[in-house]
Amino acid sequence: MTDQFHALGRPAAVPFSPDEAVLDRVPNPHRDADYLVRFTCPEFTSLCPVTGQPDFAHLVIDYLPDEWLVESKSLKLFFFSFRNHGAFHEACTVGIGRRLVAELAPRWLRIGGFWYPRGGMPIDVFWQTGAAPDGLWVPDPGVAPYRGRG
């Protein structure tokens, strides 16, 4: 079964860039049900495209699958590929959402990028494909607003 996957069931190197990362997908076993899938990445990192300094975020991705689910190891490797990638917060957050939509064609997807302060100011970026479908349980992302040490 693992022969169909790029990374699952075998050692896999971190992709050099997000463009080179392969997102594997698996068939949705419950296409007849509307259910939410959530991935959280509380230690996402990328680089500032101007200074090269590291940026840190807590990502929350919610989606309503249609035919496909994303395979989690490939998603982790995709996230890791941003560690040496220079892009602004908005480009990372929206780009991840759009890439997942392109690969999975979900019925609905939203992503929240809760970025830690840069220059003393946190930046939060939110993107979604549209309104959540009626009747879909979409819990709060569970990420508190940034409060510093207070």
DSSP file (Angstrom, degrees, kcal/mol; ACC not computed):
  #  RESIDUE AA STRUCTURE BP1 BP2  ACC     N-H-->O    O-->H-N    N-H-->O    O-->H-N    TCO  KAPPA ALPHA  PHI   PSI    X-CA   Y-CA   Z-CA
    1    1 A M    >         0   0    0      0, 0.0     3,-1.3     0, 0.0     4,-0.1   0.000 360.0 360.0 360.0 -35.5    0.0    0.0    0.0
    2    2 A T  G >   +     0   0    0      1,-0.3     3,-1.6     2,-0.2     6,-0.1   0.597 360.0  84.4 -72.1  -7.6    2.8    2.5    0.8
    3    3 A D  G 3  S+     0   0    0      1,-0.3    -1,-0.3     6,-0.0     6,-0.0   0.775  83.8  58.8 -63.0 -25.3    4.1    2.2   -2.8
    4    4 A Q  G <  S+     0   0    0     -3,-1.3     2,-0.3    20,-0.0    -1,-0.3   0.552  95.7  81.2 -80.7  -6.2    1.5    4.8   -3.9
    5    5 A F    <   -     0   0    0     -3,-1.6    -3,-0.0     3,-0.2     0, 0.0  -0.764  67.4-146.9-107.7 147.8    3.0    7.4   -1.5
    6    6 A H  S    S+     0   0    0     -2,-0.3    -1,-0.1     1,-0.1    17,-0.0   0.865  96.3   4.3 -73.6 -38.8    6.0    9.7   -1.9
    7    7 A A  S >  S+     0   0    0      5,-0.1     3,-1.6    15,-0.1    -1,-0.1   0.696  96.4 106.7-122.4 -29.6    7.0    9.7    1.8
    8    8 A L  T 3  S+     0   0    0      1,-0.3    -3,-0.2    -6,-0.1    63,-0.0  -0.322  90.8  11.0 -65.0 132.4    4.8    7.3    3.9
    9    9 A G  T 3  S+     0   0    0      1,-0.2    -1,-0.3    -2,-0.1    -7,-0.1   0.592 120.2  67.2  81.3  11.1    6.5    4.1    5.0
   10   10 A R  S <  S-     0   0    0     -3,-1.6    -1,-0.2    -8,-0.0     2,-0.1  -0.984  93.8 -83.0-154.1 158.8   10.0    5.2    4.0
   11   11 A P        -     0   0    0      0, 0.0     2,-0.4     0, 0.0    -3,-0.0  -0.438  49.2-169.1 -63.2 140.6   12.7    7.7    5.0
   12   12 A A        -     0   0    0     -2,-0.1     2,-0.1     3,-0.0    -5,-0.1  -0.995  15.7-134.0-139.1 132.3   12.0   11.0    3.3
   13   13 A A        -     0   0    0     -2,-0.4     3,-0.0     1,-0.1    64,-0.0  -0.468  35.3 -99.2 -78.5 153.1   14.2   14.1    3.0
   14   14 A V        -     0   0    0     -2,-0.1    -1,-0.1     1,-0.1    64,-0.1  -0.589  46.3-110.9 -70.1 128.4   12.8   17.5    3.7
   15   15 A P        -     0   0    0      0, 0.0     6,-0.1     0, 0.0    -1,-0.1  -0.289  17.2-128.0 -60.7 146.8   11.9   19.2    0.4
   16   16 A F  S    S+     0   0    0      1,-0.1    68,-0.1     4,-0.1    -2,-0.0   0.838  86.8   3.6 -65.6 -33.9   14.2   22.1   -0.5
   17   17 A S  S >> S-     0   0    0      1,-0.1     4,-1.0    66,-0.1     3,-0.7  -0.963  75.8-106.3-147.7 161.5   11.2   24.4   -1.2
   18   18 A P  T 34 S+     0   0    0      0, 0.0     3,-0.4     0, 0.0    64,-0.1   0.850 118.7  58.7 -58.3 -33.9    7.4   24.4   -0.9
   19   19 A D  T 34 S+     0   0    0      1,-0.2    59,-0.0    62,-0.1    -3,-0.0   0.824 107.5  46.2 -65.4 -30.3    7.2   24.2   -4.7
   20   20 A E  T <4 S+     0   0    0     -3,-0.7    -1,-0.2    61,-0.1     2,-0.1   0.639  89.5 107.5 -85.5 -15.6    9.2   20.9   -4.7
   21   21 A A     <  -     0   0    0     -4,-1.0     2,-0.5    -3,-0.4    -7,-0.0  -0.388  62.9-141.6 -68.0 138.9    7.2   19.4   -1.8
   22   22 A V        -     0   0    0     -2,-0.1     2,-0.7    52,-0.1    56,-0.1  -0.890   6.1-154.6-102.4 126.5    4.8   16.5   -2.8
   23   23 A L        -     0   0    0     -2,-0.5     2,-0.2    54,-0.1    49,-0.1  -0.895  13.2-154.9-100.9 111.0    1.4   16.4   -1.1
   24   24 A D        -     0   0    0     -2,-0.7    47,-2.5    47,-0.3     2,-0.3  -0.539   9.7-161.0 -80.6 150.8    0.2   12.8   -1.1
   25   25 A R  E     -A   70   0A   0     45,-0.3    45,-0.2    -2,-0.2    43,-0.0  -0.946   7.1-157.5-132.9 155.6   -3.6   12.2   -0.9
   26   26 A V  E     -A   69   0A   0     43,-2.6    43,-2.7    -2,-0.3     2,-0.0  -0.930  35.6 -90.0-128.5 153.1   -5.7    9.3    0.0
   27   27 A P  E     -A   68   0A   0      0, 0.0    41,-0.3     0, 0.0    40,-0.1  -0.343  41.4-115.1 -63.2 141.5   -9.3    8.5   -0.8
   28   28 A N    >   -     0   0    0     39,-2.8     3,-0.7     1,-0.1    40,-0.0  -0.685  21.7-160.1 -76.2 117.1  -11.9    9.8    1.6
   29   29 A P  T 3  S+     0   0    0      0, 0.0    -1,-0.1     0, 0.0     3,-0.1   0.563  86.2  47.3 -77.4  -6.3  -13.6    6.7    3.1
   30   30 A H  T >   +     0   0    0     36,-0.1     3,-2.0     1,-0.1     5,-0.1  -0.339  58.8 145.7-131.2  52.6  -16.7    8.7    4.2
   31   31 A R  T <  S+     0   0    0     -3,-0.7    -1,-0.1     1,-0.3    37,-0.0   0.717  71.7  64.7 -62.1 -19.2  -17.7   10.8    1.2
   32   32 A D  T 3  S+     0   0    0     -3,-0.1     2,-0.4     2,-0.0    -1,-0.3   0.492  97.2  67.8 -82.8  -2.4  -21.3   10.4    2.2
   33   33 A A  S <  S-     0   0    0     -3,-2.0     2,-0.8     2,-0.0    -3,-0.1  -0.929  74.7-135.1-122.2 142.0  -20.7   12.4    5.4
   34   34 A D        +     0   0    0     -2,-0.4     2,-0.3   101,-0.0    -3,-0.1  -0.855  44.6 152.4 -90.8 114.0  -19.9   16.0    6.1
   35   35 A Y        -     0   0    0     -2,-0.8     2,-0.4    30,-0.2   101,-0.1  -0.985  40.1-119.8-143.3 153.0  -17.2   16.1    8.7
   36   36 A L        -     0   0    0     -2,-0.3     2,-0.5   101,-0.2    28,-0.2  -0.748  15.8-160.0 -96.9 137.1  -14.3   18.5    9.5
   37   37 A V  E     -B   63   0B   0     26,-2.6    26,-2.4    -2,-0.4     2,-0.4  -0.967  13.0-166.0-112.0 131.0  -10.7   17.6    9.4
   38   38 A R  E     -B   62   0B   0     -2,-0.5     2,-0.4    24,-0.2    24,-0.2  -0.969  10.5-175.7-122.6 133.0   -8.3   19.8   11.5
   39   39 A F  E     -B   61   0B   0     22,-2.7    22,-3.1    -2,-0.4     2,-0.4  -0.988   7.1-167.8-118.6 135.1   -4.6   20.0   11.3
   40   40 A T  E     -B   60   0B   0     -2,-0.4    20,-0.2    20,-0.2    -2,-0.0  -0.973  10.4-174.3-120.7 140.1   -2.6   22.2   13.7
   41   41 A C  E >   +B   59   0B   0     18,-2.6    18,-2.4    -2,-0.4     3,-0.9  -0.808   5.8 176.2-130.2  89.3    1.0   23.1   13.4
   42   42 A P  E 3  S+     0   0B   0      0, 0.0    -1,-0.1     0, 0.0    18,-0.0   0.554  78.0  47.1 -75.8  -5.1    2.0   25.1   16.5
   43   43 A E  E 3  S+     0   0B   0     16,-0.1    15,-0.2    13,-0.1     2,-0.2  -0.172  73.2 154.4-128.8  41.5    5.7   25.3   15.5
   44   44 A F  E <   -B   57   0B   0     13,-1.8    13,-2.3    -3,-0.9     2,-0.4  -0.469  20.7-171.1 -69.5 139.0    5.5   26.4   11.9
   45   45 A T  E     +B   56   0B   0     34,-0.3     2,-0.3    11,-0.2    11,-0.2  -0.987  16.6 154.9-134.7 146.2    8.6   28.3   10.7
   46   46 A S  E     -B   55   0B   0      9,-1.9     9,-3.0    -2,-0.4     2,-0.4  -0.835  38.5-100.2-146.6-174.4    9.6   30.3    7.7
   47   47 A L  E     -Bc  54  86B   0     38,-2.5    40,-2.2    35,-0.4     6,-0.1  -0.909  28.7-111.4-117.8 144.0   12.1   33.0    6.9
   48   48 A C     >  -     0   0    0      5,-3.1     4,-1.7    -2,-0.4    40,-0.1  -0.567  26.2-140.7 -64.8 129.3   11.6   36.8    6.5
   49   49 A P  T  4 S+     0   0    0      0, 0.0    -1,-0.1     0, 0.0    37,-0.1   0.661  96.9  41.0 -71.6 -12.5   12.2   37.4    2.8
   50   50 A V  T  4 S+     0   0    0      3,-0.1    -2,-0.0    37,-0.1    36,-0.0   0.873 129.3  20.5 -98.0 -49.7   14.0   40.7    3.6
   51   51 A T  T  4 S-     0   0    0      2,-0.1    -4,-0.0     3,-0.0     0, 0.0   0.690  88.6-131.0 -96.3 -20.6   16.1   40.0    6.6
   52   52 A G     <  +     0   0    0     -4,-1.7    33,-0.0     1,-0.3    34,-0.0   0.501  59.5 141.4  78.6   3.8   16.4   36.2    6.5
   53   53 A Q        -     0   0    0      1,-0.1    -5,-3.1    -6,-0.1    -1,-0.3  -0.460  58.7 -97.5 -76.2 151.6   15.4   36.0   10.2
   54   54 A P  E     -B   47   0B   0      0, 0.0     2,-0.4     0, 0.0    -7,-0.2  -0.423  33.0-158.8 -72.5 144.1   13.1   33.2   11.3
   55   55 A D  E     -B   46   0B   0     -9,-3.0    -9,-1.9    -2,-0.1     2,-0.4  -0.925   7.0-154.1-117.6 147.1    9.4   33.8   11.6
   56   56 A F  E     +B   45   0B   0     -2,-0.4    60,-2.7   -11,-0.2     2,-0.3  -0.952  15.8 170.5-127.5 141.6    7.2   31.5   13.7
   57   57 A A  E     -BD  44 115B   0    -13,-2.3   -13,-1.8    -2,-0.4     2,-0.6  -0.966  33.0-133.7-145.0 160.4    3.5   30.8   13.5
   58   58 A H  E     - D   0 114B   0     56,-2.1    56,-2.4    -2,-0.3     2,-0.3  -0.976  33.4-160.9-112.0 111.4    0.7   28.5   14.9
   59   59 A L  E     -BD  41 113B   0    -18,-2.4   -18,-2.6    -2,-0.6     2,-0.4  -0.753  11.9-171.1 -97.4 141.3   -1.3   27.3   11.9
   60   60 A V  E     -BD  40 112B   0     52,-2.1    52,-2.6    -2,-0.3     2,-0.5  -0.984   5.6-174.1-130.1 120.9   -4.8   25.9   12.1
   61   61 A I  E     -BD  39 111B   0    -22,-3.1   -22,-2.7    -2,-0.4     2,-0.4  -0.970   2.7-179.0-119.1 124.6   -6.2   24.2    9.0
   62   62 A D  E     +BD  38 110B   0     48,-2.5    48,-2.7    -2,-0.5     2,-0.3  -0.969   9.9 169.0-118.8 136.0   -9.8   23.0    8.8
   63   63 A Y  E     -BD  37 109B   0    -26,-2.4   -26,-2.6    -2,-0.4    46,-0.2  -1.000  35.1-139.6-149.1 152.6  -11.4   21.4    5.8
   64   64 A L  E     - D   0 108B   0     44,-2.8    43,-2.4    -2,-0.3    44,-1.1  -0.925  37.8-140.3-103.0 105.6  -14.4   19.5    4.7
   65   65 A P        -     0   0    0      0, 0.0   -30,-0.2     0, 0.0     4,-0.1  -0.250  23.3-178.5 -70.0 155.2  -13.0   16.8    2.4
   66   66 A D  S    S-     0   0    0      2,-0.5   -36,-0.1    38,-0.3    39,-0.1   0.433  76.5 -19.7-110.5-101.7  -14.7   15.7   -0.8
   67   67 A E  S    S+     0   0    0     38,-0.4   -39,-2.8    37,-0.3     2,-0.3   0.771 126.2  50.5 -79.9 -25.8  -12.9   12.8   -2.7
   68   68 A W  E     -A   27   0A   0     36,-0.6    -2,-0.5   -41,-0.3     2,-0.3  -0.851  53.0-163.4-126.3 150.0   -9.5   13.2   -1.0
   69   69 A L  E     -A   26   0A   0    -43,-2.7   -43,-2.6    -2,-0.3     2,-0.4  -0.913  33.6-115.1-115.4 150.1   -7.7   13.5    2.3
   70   70 A V  E     -A   25   0A   0     -2,-0.3     2,-0.4   -45,-0.2   -45,-0.3  -0.711  28.0-120.6 -84.8 138.2   -4.2   14.8    2.7
   71   71 A E     >  -     0   0    0    -47,-2.5     4,-1.6    -2,-0.4   -47,-0.3  -0.665  21.5-137.3 -78.9 129.0   -1.7   12.2    4.0
   72   72 A S  H  > S+     0   0    0     -2,-0.4     4,-2.5     1,-0.2     5,-0.2   0.814  95.8  54.6 -67.2 -35.4   -0.2   13.7    7.2
   73   73 A K  H  > S+     0   0    0      1,-0.2     4,-2.3     2,-0.2    -1,-0.2   0.921 110.0  48.1 -64.9 -40.7    3.5   12.8    6.7
   74   74 A S  H  > S+     0   0    0     -3,-0.3     4,-2.1     1,-0.2    -1,-0.2   0.864 110.4  52.6 -66.6 -33.5    3.5   14.6    3.4
   75   75 A L  H  X S+     0   0    0     -4,-1.6     4,-2.6     2,-0.2    -2,-0.2   0.916 108.5  50.3 -66.1 -42.2    1.8   17.6    4.9
   76   76 A K  H  X S+     0   0    0     -4,-2.5     4,-2.7     2,-0.2    -2,-0.2   0.921 111.0  48.4 -61.3 -43.8    4.4   17.7    7.7
   77   77 A L  H  X S+     0   0    0     -4,-2.3     4,-1.6     2,-0.2    -1,-0.2   0.881 109.5  53.2 -64.7 -37.2    7.2   17.6    5.1
   78   78 A F  H  < S+     0   0    0     -4,-2.1     4,-0.4     2,-0.2     3,-0.3   0.941 110.7  46.9 -59.9 -48.0    5.4   20.4    3.1
   79   79 A F  H >< S+     0   0    0     -4,-2.6     3,-1.7     1,-0.2   -34,-0.3   0.925 109.6  53.7 -59.1 -45.0    5.4   22.5    6.3
   80   80 A F  H >< S+     0   0    0     -4,-2.7     3,-2.1     1,-0.3     4,-0.3   0.817  95.1  69.9 -60.5 -30.2    9.1   21.7    7.0
   81   81 A S  G >< S+     0   0    0     -4,-1.6     3,-0.6     1,-0.3    -1,-0.3   0.676  88.7  64.6 -64.5 -15.4   10.0   22.9    3.5
   82   82 A F  G X  S+     0   0    0     -3,-1.7     3,-1.8    -4,-0.4   -35,-0.4   0.591  76.4  88.5 -80.8 -10.3    9.1   26.5    4.6
   83   83 A R  G <  S+     0   0    0     -3,-2.1    -1,-0.2     1,-0.3    -2,-0.1   0.776 101.6  28.8 -62.7 -26.2   12.0   26.5    7.1
   84   84 A N  G <  S+     0   0    0     -3,-0.6     2,-0.5    -4,-0.3    -1,-0.3   0.081 101.8 106.0-116.4  21.6   14.4   27.8    4.5
   85   85 A H    <   -     0   0    0     -3,-1.8   -38,-2.5     2,-0.1     2,-0.7  -0.894  61.2-143.3-109.3 125.6   11.8   29.6    2.4
   86   86 A G  B     +c   47   0B   0     -2,-0.5     2,-0.3   -40,-0.2   -38,-0.2  -0.787  43.3 128.6 -90.8 118.1   11.6   33.4    2.4
   87   87 A A        -     0   0    0    -40,-2.2   -37,-0.1    -2,-0.7    -2,-0.1  -0.963  56.1-102.1-162.3 149.8    8.1   34.8    2.2
   88   88 A F     >  -     0   0    0     -2,-0.3     4,-2.2   -40,-0.1     3,-0.2  -0.296  42.7-103.4 -69.8 161.7    5.9   37.2    4.1
   89   89 A H  H  > S+     0   0    0      1,-0.2     4,-2.7     2,-0.2     5,-0.2   0.880 121.1  51.5 -54.3 -43.6    3.2   35.9    6.5
   90   90 A E  H  > S+     0   0    0      1,-0.2     4,-2.2     2,-0.2     5,-0.4   0.897 109.0  50.3 -64.4 -40.6    0.4   36.5    4.1
   91   91 A A  H  > S+     0   0    0     -3,-0.2     4,-1.7     2,-0.2    -1,-0.2   0.907 113.4  45.9 -65.6 -41.4    2.2   34.6    1.3
   92   92 A C  H  X S+     0   0    0     -4,-2.2     4,-2.4     2,-0.2     5,-0.2   0.967 116.4  43.4 -64.6 -52.3    2.8   31.6    3.5
   93   93 A T  H  X S+     0   0    0     -4,-2.7     4,-1.9     1,-0.2    -2,-0.2   0.954 120.8  37.7 -62.6 -54.5   -0.6   31.4    5.0
   94   94 A V  H  X S+     0   0    0     -4,-2.2     4,-2.7    -5,-0.2     5,-0.2   0.879 115.2  56.1 -67.5 -36.9   -2.7   32.0    1.8
   95   95 A G  H  X S+     0   0    0     -4,-1.7     4,-2.3    -5,-0.4    -1,-0.2   0.892 106.8  49.3 -62.8 -40.0   -0.2   29.9   -0.3
   96   96 A I  H  X S+     0   0    0     -4,-2.4     4,-2.3     2,-0.2    -1,-0.2   0.933 112.2  48.7 -63.6 -45.7   -0.6   26.9    1.9
   97   97 A G  H  X S+     0   0    0     -4,-1.9     4,-2.1     1,-0.2    -2,-0.2   0.930 113.0  46.6 -59.4 -46.7   -4.4   27.2    1.8
   98   98 A R  H  X S+     0   0    0     -4,-2.7     4,-2.5     1,-0.2    -1,-0.2   0.878 110.5  53.0 -65.2 -38.0   -4.4   27.5   -2.0
   99   99 A R  H  X S+     0   0    0     -4,-2.3     4,-2.1    -5,-0.2    -1,-0.2   0.922 109.7  48.4 -63.9 -43.4   -2.0   24.6   -2.4
  100  100 A L  H  X S+     0   0    0     -4,-2.3     4,-2.7     1,-0.2     5,-0.4   0.900 111.6  49.9 -63.6 -40.4   -4.2   22.3   -0.4
  101  101 A V  H  X S+     0   0    0     -4,-2.1     4,-2.1     1,-0.2    -2,-0.2   0.917 110.9  49.9 -63.2 -42.7   -7.3   23.4   -2.4
  102  102 A A  H  < S+     0   0    0     -4,-2.5    -2,-0.2     1,-0.2    -1,-0.2   0.876 118.3  38.5 -63.8 -37.7   -5.4   22.7   -5.6
  103  103 A E  H  < S+     0   0    0     -4,-2.1    -2,-0.2    -5,-0.2    -1,-0.2   0.845 130.3  25.1 -82.0 -35.3   -4.3   19.2   -4.5
  104  104 A L  H  < S-     0   0    0     -4,-2.7   -36,-0.6    -5,-0.2   -38,-0.3   0.704  78.6-147.2-106.2 -23.5   -7.4   18.1   -2.6
  105  105 A A     <  -     0   0    0     -4,-2.1   -38,-0.4    -5,-0.4    -4,-0.1   0.950  31.2-169.8  48.1  55.8  -10.4   20.0   -4.1
  106  106 A P        -     0   0    0      0, 0.0     3,-0.1     0, 0.0    -1,-0.1  -0.257  33.7-120.2 -70.1 162.6  -12.1   20.0   -0.7
  107  107 A R  S    S-     0   0    0    -43,-2.4     2,-0.3     1,-0.3    -2,-0.0   0.812  96.2  -4.0 -69.4 -29.3  -15.7   21.1   -0.3
  108  108 A W  E     +D   64   0B   0    -44,-1.1   -44,-2.8    24,-0.1     2,-0.3  -0.963  67.2 179.7-161.3 146.5  -14.5   23.8    2.0
  109  109 A L  E     -D   63   0B   0     -2,-0.3    20,-2.4   -46,-0.2     2,-0.3  -0.989   2.8-179.8-150.5 142.8  -11.2   24.9    3.6
  110  110 A R  E     -DE  62 128B   0    -48,-2.7   -48,-2.5    -2,-0.3     2,-0.4  -0.989   6.5-165.7-138.3 150.9  -10.0   27.6    6.0
  111  111 A I  E     -DE  61 127B   0     16,-2.9    16,-2.3    -2,-0.3     2,-0.5  -1.000   3.4-163.4-135.3 137.5   -6.6   28.4    7.3
  112  112 A G  E     -DE  60 126B   0    -52,-2.6   -52,-2.1    -2,-0.4     2,-0.7  -0.987   3.0-163.7-118.5 126.4   -5.6   30.6   10.2
  113  113 A G  E     -DE  59 125B   0     12,-3.6    12,-2.5    -2,-0.5     2,-1.0  -0.925   2.2-169.5-109.1 108.2   -2.0   31.7   10.6
  114  114 A F  E     -DE  58 124B   0    -56,-2.4   -56,-2.1    -2,-0.7     2,-0.3  -0.812  16.8-163.8 -99.3  95.1   -1.3   33.1   14.0
  115  115 A W  E     -DE  57 123B   0      8,-1.7     8,-0.5    -2,-1.0   -58,-0.3  -0.604  15.7-123.1 -90.2 138.4    2.1   34.6   13.6
  116  116 A Y  E     -     0   0B   0    -60,-2.7     7,-0.2    -2,-0.3   -60,-0.2  -0.370  51.8 -67.3 -74.7 158.3    4.3   35.6   16.6
  117  117 A P  E     -     0   0B   0      0, 0.0     2,-0.4     0, 0.0    -1,-0.2  -0.079  43.8-173.7 -55.9 139.9    5.5   39.2   16.8
  118  118 A R  E >  S- E   0 121B   0      3,-1.8     3,-1.0    -3,-0.1   -63,-0.0  -0.994  83.4  -0.8-126.4 122.6    7.9   40.7   14.3
  119  119 A G  T 3  S-     0   0    0     -2,-0.4    -1,-0.1     1,-0.2     0, 0.0   0.807 135.5 -56.8  66.0  27.9    9.0   44.1   15.3
  120  120 A G  T 3  S+     0   0    0      1,-0.1    -1,-0.2     0, 0.0    -4,-0.0   0.509 120.5  96.1  84.9   4.7    6.8   44.0   18.4
  121  121 A M  E <   -E  118   0B   0     -3,-1.0    -3,-1.8    -5,-0.1     2,-0.1  -0.969  63.8-141.6-134.7 120.7    3.5   43.3   16.5
  122  122 A P  E     -     0   0B   0      0, 0.0     2,-0.5     0, 0.0    -6,-0.2  -0.466  14.6-151.8 -73.0 151.2    1.9   39.9   15.8
  123  123 A I  E     -E  115   0B   0     -8,-0.5    -8,-1.7    -7,-0.2     2,-0.4  -0.990   7.3-165.6-125.6 122.7    0.3   39.4   12.4
  124  124 A D  E     -E  114   0B   0     -2,-0.5     2,-0.4   -10,-0.2   -10,-0.2  -0.917   4.6-166.6-109.2 135.4   -2.6   37.0   12.1
  125  125 A V  E     -E  113   0B   0    -12,-2.5   -12,-3.6    -2,-0.4     2,-0.4  -0.983   4.6-175.0-126.3 129.9   -3.7   35.9    8.6
  126  126 A F  E     +E  112   0B   0     -2,-0.4     2,-0.3   -14,-0.2   -14,-0.2  -0.978   6.8 168.7-128.3 137.7   -7.0   34.1    7.8
  127  127 A W  E     +E  111   0B   0    -16,-2.3   -16,-2.9    -2,-0.4     2,-0.3  -0.996   1.7 170.7-146.7 142.0   -8.2   32.7    4.4
  128  128 A Q  E     -E  110   0B   0     -2,-0.3   -18,-0.2   -18,-0.2     3,-0.1  -0.980  40.5-121.1-148.9 162.0  -11.0   30.5    3.4
  129  129 A T  S    S-     0   0    0    -20,-2.4     2,-0.3    -2,-0.3   -19,-0.1   0.609  80.8 -60.2 -79.2 -12.2  -12.7   29.2    0.3
  130  130 A G  S    S-     0   0    0    -21,-0.3    -1,-0.2     3,-0.0   -21,-0.1  -0.959  86.5 -23.6 158.4-168.5  -16.1   30.7    1.2
  131  131 A A  S    S-     0   0    0     -2,-0.3     3,-0.1     1,-0.1    -2,-0.0  -0.389  73.4-100.3 -67.4 145.7  -18.7   30.4    3.9
  132  132 A A        -     0   0    0      1,-0.1    -1,-0.1    -2,-0.1     3,-0.1  -0.422  48.3 -97.8 -63.2 139.9  -18.7   27.1    5.9
  133  133 A P    >   -     0   0    0      0, 0.0     3,-1.9     0, 0.0    -1,-0.1  -0.279  47.7 -91.8 -59.7 144.0  -21.4   24.8    4.7
  134  134 A D  T 3  S+     0   0    0      1,-0.3     3,-0.1    -3,-0.1    -3,-0.0  -0.294 110.7  17.4 -56.0 135.4  -24.7   24.8    6.7
  135  135 A G  T 3  S+     0   0    0      1,-0.3     2,-0.5    -3,-0.1    -1,-0.3   0.333  88.1 132.0  85.5  -8.0  -24.7   22.2    9.5
  136  136 A L    <   -     0   0    0     -3,-1.9     2,-0.7  -101,-0.1    -1,-0.3  -0.670  58.5-129.7 -79.9 125.2  -20.9   21.7    9.5
  137  137 A W        +     0   0    0     -2,-0.5  -101,-0.2    -3,-0.1    -1,-0.1  -0.655  31.2 177.7 -76.4 115.6  -19.5   21.8   13.0
  138  138 A V        -     0   0    0     -2,-0.7    -1,-0.0    -6,-0.0    -6,-0.0  -0.887  14.6-154.3-121.4  97.0  -16.6   24.2   12.9
  139  139 A P        -     0   0    0      0, 0.0    -2,-0.0     0, 0.0     0, 0.0  -0.225  32.9 -84.6 -68.5 160.7  -15.1   24.6   16.3
  140  140 A D        -     0   0    0      1,-0.1     0, 0.0     2,-0.1     0, 0.0  -0.316  41.5-115.8 -56.4 145.0  -13.1   27.7   17.4
  141  141 A P        -     0   0    0      0, 0.0    -1,-0.1     0, 0.0     3,-0.1   0.750  36.0-135.4 -61.7 -21.9   -9.5   27.5   16.3
  142  142 A G        +     0   0    0      1,-0.2     2,-0.6   -82,-0.0    -2,-0.1   0.688  59.8 130.2  78.8  17.1   -8.5   27.4   20.0
  143  143 A V        -     0   0    0    -85,-0.0    -1,-0.2   -83,-0.0     3,-0.1  -0.923  52.2-137.4-108.2 117.9   -5.6   29.9   19.6
  144  144 A A        -     0   0    0     -2,-0.6     3,-0.1     1,-0.1     0, 0.0  -0.370  30.0 -96.3 -69.6 148.2   -5.7   32.7   22.1
  145  145 A P        -     0   0    0      0, 0.0     2,-0.2     0, 0.0    -1,-0.1  -0.317  53.8 -89.4 -58.9 149.2   -4.9   36.3   20.9
  146  146 A Y        +     0   0    0      1,-0.1   -31,-0.0   -31,-0.1    -3,-0.0  -0.432  51.0 168.5 -66.2 129.8   -1.3   37.2   21.5
  147  147 A R    >   -     0   0    0      1,-0.4     3,-1.5    -2,-0.2    -1,-0.1   0.291  31.5-139.9-124.1   7.4   -0.9   38.8   24.9
  148  148 A G  T 3   -     0   0    0      1,-0.2    -1,-0.4     2,-0.1     0, 0.0  -0.412  69.1 -31.9  64.2-142.1    2.9   38.9   25.4
  149  149 A R  T 3         0   0    0      1,-0.2    -1,-0.2    -2,-0.1     0, 0.0   0.482 360.0 360.0 -87.8  -2.3    4.0   38.0   28.9
  150  150 A G    <         0   0    0     -3,-1.5    -1,-0.2     0, 0.0    -2,-0.1   0.459 360.0 360.0 -72.4 360.0    0.8   39.5   30.4
